[in-house]
Amino acid sequence: MPPVLSERPLSQLALLYLTMAQRDDADLRSTELDAVVDTLHSRHFNLDRSAVRQVVLDVLGLRLDAAEREQAVRAVIDVLNDRLSVRQKQAVLHDLLQIARSDGVVLRGEEELLRTLTETWNVPALGVDAPEGDEDETEGALRPLYDLAFLYLVLAHGTDREFSDDERQLLLRKLREWQPALTEQQVSDVLEEAVARYARRADADAVRTAVDALKTALPAEQRMAALHDLTQIANADGVFLDSEEDLINELMTAWDVGPYAAYGRHGSKE
């Protein structure tokens, strides 16, 4: 018999918030747990933070498997639909969106949960709309830049599940160096499209598609420049993870470039 979730509203909300925090990553880091507790405490300030934390830990301790969690979440969504006012539902959606964005990217599983909530609760969406079309529809001279932005994001977020503001600014700066004639808004739009593309699909096949496209689009010297950028992104946080090194090594092989090749100046990218 599956574990039983408490009927307390706080426990039901804790299940939603924990589900969002773990939606695309089964591991729950201590910082994510603290964020869930702090967010719930801000909505239940009449309780001690320790009491809120205990409720969260109790829900986490149920150890629901995937099917049980989905069933419990569906039931909670329906119960809260009758229990919460429109304003309270919007507040919950706001909290969940902030949790989804806490690592810099709203991923597909997180987006699906938000969409289920907005449709079931019949409240306005909070700016998480499905991207139009597919990444393969992006054409023109800027196509390599979109592929580069996607790979930058794979390295910045996919290897450690974090995408900080500092990393975002680094990616914007690197992209601007490739196309200095673009405005800041245009470069920002390229990165946002890459974020949407990454959220839709960032598996090995998607990465391989971008890698192969860039091998065809860029001469060897520019592929080396791109590899140099990716290495800098990997080192930006001061830690070079094994997964980051693996990706760099795969790119060296796929792009037929060596680690010490002369990658030229940024002017050669234009």
N, C-alpha and C positions, 0 to 999 in steps of 0.2 A: 504494500500500500504506500503511495507516494506521501512525502512529508506534507503537513498541513500548514498553510500560511495563516498567521493571525488575521482576524478580521479588523484589527485596528487600522484606521486610515494611514497612520504613520508607517506601519509595516507594509501596507500595500504600496505606498509611495516609495518606500525604501527598495522594494522589489523592482519598480520601474527604473529608479535611478541607478541601481546596481546593474540592471540589465543593459542600460545604455552605456555605462562605464565599461562593461565587458562585451559589448555587442560584437566587435570584430577582433577581440583579443581576450582569450580565456583567462589570462593572468590579470589579477587585480593588484596593481602596485599600491604601496602605502600612501603615496600622494593622491592616487585616485580615490582610495577609501576615505582619506581625510576630506577630499573635495565633496564627496557624496554626503558625509556627515555634516560638514559646514553648511552646505546648501540646504539640507533638510532642517538643520538647527535654525537657520535664518528664517524659515517659514514656521518654526515651532519654538520661538524664542522664550515662551513661557516654561519650557522644559530645560533642565540642565543639559549641557552638551554631552556629558557622560551618559545620560539616559538615552539621548538620541543615538549615540554611538552604539550602545548596547542593543538597541532595536535593530540597527543596521547589521551588527554582528550576528544577531539571532537569525535574521533573514539569510545572511551569507552562510550561516551554519546549516541551513536546510539541505545544501548541496544537491540542488535539483539537477537532474540530467537535462539534456537539450529539450526533449519532448515535454517533460514535466514543467520546465521553465516557460516554454511557449504557451502551454495550456494555462498556467497560473497567470502569466502576463495578460493573456486574452481575457481571462475572468476578471482580473483587476481593472482592466480598461473599461469593461462593461459596468462594473460596480461603481467606479468613480464617475462614469458618465452620468449616473443618476444622483450621485452624492455631491459632486462639486458644482459650483456655479460657473458661469462662463468665464468670469474674471479669474477664478481659481484655476480653471483648466488652462487658461492662457499663461498664468504664472508657472504652472507645472511644465508646460511646453517650453517656456523661456528657460527654465532651469535645465531641462533635458537638452536643449539646443546648446547651451553653454557647456554642458558636460561633453557633448559630442564634439564641440569645437576646441576643447581644452588642449588637444594635441596638435591643433592647427588644421585639421582636415576632417570634414564630415564624410565618413565612409558609407558605402552602400548599405550595409546592415543597419547603421545608425539612421540613415535617411529613410529606410523602409519602416522602422519603428515610428519615427516622427510622422511619416505619412499615414500610417495606420491610426495614430492618435488623432491627427487633424481630421481625418475622414470620419472616424467613429464619433468623435466629440462634436463634429460640425462647427469647428472654430477656425478662424483664419490661419492659413499657413504662415510660418515665420521665415520666409525667404529661403526655404530649402526646396527648390523646384527641380524636377528632373531636367538634366541637360538636354538641349534640343539636338536631335540627330546623333551621329556617331562620329568618333574621332577620325575615322577613315574618310569623312567628307571634307576635312580640312585640306584645302588645296592652295597652290600659289607659292610665291617665293618665300613666304614665312613658314612653310611646312617644317623645314629642318629645325627652326626655332621652337616650334611646338613639341617636336620629338625630344629636343634637348631639355626643355623645361620638364617634360615628363620624366626623363631619366634623372635629372637633378632631384626631382621630388621623390622618386623611388629611393634614391640614396639618402636624402635628408630625412625622410619619414619612415620608409619601409624597413630600415635596418634596426631602428631603435624605438619605433612607434611614437616619436616625438617630432614636432615641427614648430620650432620656436619662432618668435618675432625676429630674432637675430638671424636665424637661418633663412627666413623669408626675405629679409633685406639683402642677404648675401646672394640668394638666387636672383633677385631682381637686378642686382648690380652685375652679376655675371651675364644675364641675358641682355642687359643694355650694352655690354661691351661687344656682343656679337652684332648688334644692330643699333649703333649709336644715333642713327637718324630717326629712330622711333621716339615718340613722346613717352613720358613716364606712364601715362594712362594706357598707351598701347602695350607697353611691356607688362604692366600690371594685368591687362586683359589676357595676355598670353599665359601668364602664370596661373590666373584663375581658371582658364580653360584646361590647363594641365591638371589643376587640382580636381576639377570635375571629372576629367578623364581618368585620373588615378582612383577617384572614389568609385567610379563605375567598374573599373577592371584594372588590376595591377598584378596579374598573375605572370607566370614565366612566359607564356605566349605573348602577352601584351608587351612585356619588356623586350622580347626577341624581335617583335615587329618594329619597335622603335630603333633598336640597335641595327637591324638590317637596313632600315630606311636611311639611317645616318651614314652607314658604310657606303651606300650608293650615292648619297647626296654630297658628301664631303670628301675632298681629297685627303691624302694621308696626313699632311701637315695640320689640317684643321681637325681631323680626328684626334691627333695628338693634343691639340689645344683643348678639345672637349674633355679628353681624359685627364688633362692637368686640372681643369676646372672641377671635375668630379672628385679628384683626389683632395683638392682644397676643401670642398664641401664635406668630405668624409672627416677631415682633420679639424673642421671648424670648432667642434666642441672639445678639442684637446684629447680625444680618445679615438683610436683607429680600431674599430671592431673587426672581428674575424669575418663577419658577414659582409662588411664594407670592403675588406681586402679581397674576399672571394669575388665580389661583383667587379671590382677593378681588374682583377686578373682575367675574368671572363671577357671583359671588354677589350683588354689588350690582345687576347687571342682572336676574338671576333673581328676586330678592326685592323688586325695585322700591324700593330704598332708596339714598339718596345718601351719599357719604363724610362729609358734615358734618351729617347729620341728628342731632337730639337723641335719644340712645338711652335717656335716663332713668336712674334709679337701679336698683340690683340689686333693690330691693323691687318694682319693676314686673314682675319676672320671675315672681314667685310666683303 
